[in-house]
Amino acid sequence: MIDTHSHIYSEEFDGDFDEAIARAKAVGIEHIILPNVDVLSIERLHRAENRYGNYCRSAMGLHPTSVDAGYKEALSVIKKHLETRPYVAIGEIGVDLYWDKTFLQEQIAAFEQQIEWALEYDYPLIIHSRNAHNEIIRSVKKFKNLRGVFHSFSGSVEQAREIFRLGNFKLGINGVVTYKNANLPQTLTTLSLNDIVLETDAPYLTPVPHRGKRNETAYIQYVAQKLAEIYNVTLEEVDKITTENAKSIFTGI
């Protein structure tokens, strides 16, 4: 399995980072992709990747909730890092209107600038879209030949199909799919397993049976098990297909 979205480098893992990696390996995780959040998270991101070589792979980007009036300065730091070392993706980028709409135009500008960098460096995108599907679609439609993952997808079938028309995109499915009142399982029954990649978003969105506790990459097994139930296939088949899907997007892992 591949965890295509984990913030396991964050301070929540300062006390047991190595142990969390060991637990991930023990349940069959082949790679962990680490999306950046802001300027301050870059050092932690690189430290995790440097410590675990090819196992932890970093993505570089400015998260939409980190965008404010000084976003251009933050983006200049992001660009300097893109120029100095390789990454597996541009991310985590996008638009988030759940927490605050103050900097909507700045979020859109930062998102589109980073899409341009993805094309420049031939990287896939890791897209964060919360309460902002229409804004994301409008921005992405301006570009061609894109690939990537719509992180933490929980939208409708119609929204999923709209995403697929934009380019080579997969849907990142995490612990939300295990929640009792989630509509996501019903949505996925009309979509193909070939369109899905696994993710945790650790330390957030912890799946059942550990909901309410800190999430970690090892818990991706519960997401995979739920998908096996939804698609009526074996866990091994889910692991195989979602891993192939991830590798088709994130070249070099």
C-alpha positions in Angstrom: 0.0 0.0 0.0 1.0 3.6 -0.5 -0.2 6.4 1.8 -0.4 9.2 -0.7 -1.1 11.9 1.9 0.4 12.0 5.4 1.7 14.8 7.7 3.5 12.3 9.8 6.4 14.8 10.0 4.3 17.1 12.1 4.9 17.8 15.8 2.2 15.3 16.8 4.7 12.6 16.1 7.7 14.1 17.8 7.5 11.5 20.6 7.2 8.3 18.4 8.1 9.2 14.8 10.4 6.2 14.3 7.8 3.9 15.9 5.1 5.2 13.7 7.2 4.5 10.6 7.9 1.0 11.9 4.1 0.4 12.4 3.5 1.5 8.9 6.1 -0.8 7.5 4.6 -3.7 9.6 1.2 -3.4 7.9 2.7 -3.3 4.4 3.0 0.4 3.6 5.5 0.7 0.7 5.8 4.5 0.6 4.5 7.6 2.4 4.0 10.8 0.5 4.4 13.9 2.7 2.7 17.1 1.4 4.0 20.4 2.7 1.8 23.0 4.6 3.7 26.2 5.0 7.1 27.8 5.1 7.7 26.7 8.7 6.9 23.0 8.0 9.6 22.7 5.3 12.4 21.8 7.7 10.4 19.1 9.4 9.4 17.7 5.9 12.9 17.5 4.7 14.1 16.0 8.0 11.6 13.1 7.7 12.6 12.5 4.1 16.3 12.6 4.8 15.9 10.2 7.7 13.9 7.6 5.7 15.3 8.0 2.2 13.1 6.5 -0.4 10.4 5.5 2.0 9.2 9.0 2.9 8.8 11.2 -0.2 8.1 14.9 0.1 5.8 17.2 -1.9 6.3 21.0 -1.9 3.5 23.5 -1.8 1.7 26.2 0.1 -1.6 24.9 1.8 -4.6 27.2 1.1 -5.2 27.8 4.8 -1.6 29.1 5.0 -2.3 31.8 2.4 -2.7 35.3 3.7 -1.8 38.9 2.6 1.9 37.9 2.5 1.5 34.8 0.4 3.8 36.0 -2.4 6.7 36.0 0.0 5.8 32.5 1.1 5.5 31.3 -2.5 9.0 32.7 -3.2 10.4 30.4 -0.5 8.5 27.4 -2.0 9.9 28.2 -5.4 13.5 28.3 -4.1 13.1 24.8 -2.7 11.6 23.5 -6.0 14.8 24.8 -7.7 17.1 23.1 -5.3 15.9 19.5 -4.8 13.5 17.0 -6.3 9.9 16.3 -5.1 7.2 13.9 -6.0 4.4 16.5 -6.4 3.3 20.0 -5.9 1.2 20.0 -2.8 -0.7 20.5 -0.7 -2.4 23.3 -2.7 -5.9 24.4 -3.5 -8.7 26.4 -2.0 -10.4 26.1 1.4 -13.5 28.2 2.1 -14.5 26.2 5.2 -12.4 28.1 7.8 -12.1 31.6 6.3 -13.1 33.3 3.0 -11.0 36.5 3.7 -8.2 35.6 1.3 -10.2 33.8 -1.4 -8.6 35.7 -4.3 -5.2 35.2 -2.8 -5.9 31.5 -2.4 -6.9 31.3 -6.1 -3.8 33.2 -7.2 -1.5 31.0 -5.1 -3.2 27.9 -6.4 -2.9 28.8 -10.0 0.8 29.9 -9.6 1.6 26.5 -8.1 -0.2 24.7 -10.9 2.1 26.5 -13.3 5.1 25.3 -11.4 3.7 21.7 -11.6 3.7 22.0 -15.4 7.1 23.6 -15.4 8.7 20.8 -13.3 6.4 18.0 -14.6 5.0 17.2 -11.2 1.5 15.9 -10.3 -0.7 18.0 -8.0 -2.1 17.2 -4.6 -5.2 19.3 -4.4 -7.0 20.4 -1.3 -10.6 21.4 -2.0 -12.9 22.1 1.0 -16.2 23.9 0.3 -14.6 25.2 -2.9 -15.3 22.7 -5.6 -16.5 25.2 -8.2 -13.6 27.5 -7.5 -11.1 24.7 -7.9 -12.7 23.5 -11.2 -12.6 27.0 -12.6 -8.9 27.3 -11.9 -7.9 23.8 -13.1 -9.9 24.3 -16.3 -7.4 27.0 -17.3 -4.7 24.4 -17.7 -4.0 21.3 -19.8 -2.1 18.1 -19.3 -2.5 18.0 -15.6 -2.3 15.0 -13.3 -2.7 14.5 -9.6 -4.9 13.6 -6.7 -8.0 15.4 -5.3 -7.1 14.9 -1.6 -9.8 13.8 0.9 -12.6 13.5 -1.7 -16.1 13.4 -0.2 -18.1 14.9 -3.0 -20.8 13.6 -5.3 -20.7 11.3 -8.3 -21.2 14.3 -10.6 -18.3 16.2 -8.9 -16.1 13.1 -9.3 -16.9 12.9 -13.0 -16.2 16.6 -13.4 -12.8 16.0 -11.9 -12.0 13.2 -14.2 -12.7 15.4 -17.2 -10.0 17.8 -16.1 -7.1 15.4 -16.7 -5.5 12.4 -15.2 -6.8 12.7 -11.6 -7.4 10.2 -8.9 -9.5 10.6 -5.7 -7.8 10.4 -2.4 -9.9 8.3 0.0 -9.1 8.3 3.7 -10.8 7.5 7.1 -13.9 9.5 6.2 -15.1 6.5 4.2 -15.4 4.5 7.5 -17.6 7.0 9.3 -21.1 5.9 10.1 -22.9 8.9 8.6 -20.7 9.4 5.6 -22.3 9.3 2.1 -18.9 8.5 0.5 -19.5 4.7 0.4 -22.6 5.1 -1.6 -20.9 7.5 -4.0 -17.9 5.1 -4.5 -20.2 2.3 -5.5 -20.8 4.1 -8.8 -17.1 4.9 -9.3 -14.3 2.6 -10.2 -11.5 1.4 -7.8 -9.2 2.3 -10.7 -9.9 6.0 -9.8 -8.9 5.8 -6.2 -5.7 6.1 -4.1 -5.3 5.5 -0.4 -4.4 8.2 2.1 -4.6 9.0 5.8 -4.1 12.7 6.2 -2.4 11.8 9.5 -2.7 13.0 12.2 -6.2 14.0 11.0 -9.3 12.1 9.9 -8.7 8.9 11.9 -10.7 5.9 10.6 -13.0 3.7 12.7 -12.1 1.9 15.0 -9.6 4.5 16.2 -11.7 7.6 15.5 -11.1 10.3 18.1 -7.4 9.4 18.4 -4.4 10.6 16.5 -4.3 9.2 13.0 -1.2 7.5 11.6 -0.1 5.9 8.4 -0.5 2.3 9.8 -4.3 3.0 10.0 -4.6 3.1 6.3 -5.3 -0.7 6.5 -8.8 0.2 7.8 -9.5 2.4 4.8 -8.4 -0.4 2.5 -10.6 -2.9 4.4 -13.6 -0.6 4.0 -13.0 -0.3 0.2 -12.7 -4.1 -0.1 -16.2 -4.2 1.4 -17.6 -1.5 -0.8 -16.2 -3.1 -4.0 -16.7 -6.7 -2.9 -13.1 -7.6 -3.6 -10.2 -8.9 -1.5 -8.0 -6.7 0.5 -5.1 -7.8 -1.6 -6.9 -6.6 -4.7 -7.5 -3.1 -3.2 -3.9 -2.9 -2.2 -2.7 -3.9 -5.7 -5.0 -1.6 -7.6 -4.6 1.5 -5.4 -0.8 1.1 -5.4 -0.8 0.9 -9.2 -3.0 4.0 -9.3 -0.6 5.9 -7.0 2.4 4.9 -9.1 0.7 6.0 -12.3 0.4 9.5 -10.8 3.5 9.8 -8.7 6.3 8.8 -11.0 9.5 7.8 -9.4 8.1 6.0 -6.3 
